[in-house]
Amino acid sequence: MSHSSVGRAEAFQELSRSHPEPAVFIEAQTVAMEPACRKDKPKLNSTPTRGDRAKQRSAQQELKQRQRAEIYALNKVMTELEQQQFEAFCKQMQSQGE
């Protein structure tokens, strides 16, 4: 611990004995101010590698192909259903006309 942080710790202990609630507030303010003085840690390199990008692109293409196949299958089912309903409607209209 540095000299200033020892002084803060002693002041915090003294305040917490006499005023427990404000001491917590003062400690929170002190802790919040300290990181601005320290050097920031270097950020980790999070950019994807060439292999990761290729895998991601391949997975995206597979997803699109699967979704497209599902859409075509759904479209086929809906077209067949529509045709069945139309034929049923035509039969109903013919029977009513007679």
C-alpha positions in Angstrom: 0.0 0.0 0.0 1.2 3.5 -0.7 1.4 6.1 2.0 -1.7 7.9 0.8 -3.8 4.7 0.7 -2.7 3.9 4.3 -3.9 7.4 5.4 -7.2 6.8 3.6 -7.7 3.4 5.2 -7.1 5.0 8.7 -9.5 7.8 7.9 -12.1 5.3 6.6 -11.8 3.3 9.8 -12.2 6.4 12.0 -15.2 7.5 10.0 -16.8 4.1 10.0 -16.6 4.0 13.8 -18.3 7.4 14.2 -20.6 7.5 11.1 -21.1 4.1 9.5 -23.3 5.2 6.6 -21.4 8.3 5.3 -18.1 6.3 5.5 -19.4 3.8 3.0 -20.3 6.7 0.7 -16.8 8.3 1.1 -15.1 5.0 0.5 -17.1 4.6 -2.7 -16.1 8.0 -3.9 -12.4 7.4 -3.1 -12.4 4.1 -5.0 -14.1 5.6 -8.0 -11.4 8.3 -8.2 -8.4 6.0 -7.9 -8.6 4.2 -11.3 -8.1 7.5 -13.2 -4.6 7.8 -11.7 -3.5 4.3 -12.7 -2.3 3.3 -16.1 -4.9 1.3 -18.0 -4.1 -2.3 -18.8 -3.5 -2.9 -22.5 -6.6 -4.2 -24.3 -6.5 -7.8 -25.6 -6.5 -8.2 -29.3 -10.0 -9.4 -30.0 -10.0 -9.2 -33.8 -10.9 -12.5 -35.4 -8.2 -14.4 -37.2 -8.4 -15.3 -40.9 -9.5 -18.8 -40.1 -12.1 -17.6 -37.7 -13.5 -15.3 -40.3 -13.6 -18.1 -42.9 -15.5 -20.3 -40.4 -17.9 -17.6 -39.6 -18.5 -16.8 -43.3 -19.0 -20.5 -44.0 -21.5 -20.9 -41.1 -23.4 -17.8 -42.3 -23.6 -19.3 -45.8 -24.9 -22.6 -44.5 -27.5 -20.8 -42.4 -28.7 -18.8 -45.4 -28.9 -22.0 -47.5 -30.9 -23.8 -44.8 -33.2 -20.8 -44.4 -33.7 -20.6 -48.1 -34.6 -24.3 -48.3 -37.0 -23.9 -45.4 -38.7 -21.0 -47.2 -39.1 -22.9 -50.4 -40.5 -25.9 -48.5 -42.9 -23.7 -46.7 -43.9 -22.0 -49.9 -44.6 -25.4 -51.5 -46.8 -26.5 -48.6 -48.7 -23.2 -48.6 -49.3 -23.4 -52.4 -50.6 -27.0 -52.0 -52.9 -25.9 -49.2 -54.2 -22.9 -51.2 -54.9 -25.2 -54.1 -56.8 -27.6 -52.0 -58.8 -24.8 -50.4 -59.6 -23.4 -53.9 -60.7 -26.8 -55.2 -62.9 -27.3 -52.1 -64.4 -23.8 -52.6 -65.1 -24.6 -56.3 -66.9 -27.8 -55.4 -69.0 -26.0 -52.7 -70.0 -23.3 -55.3 -71.0 -26.0 -57.8 -73.1 -27.8 -55.3 -74.9 -24.6 -54.3 -75.6 -23.7 -57.9 -77.4 -26.9 -58.6 
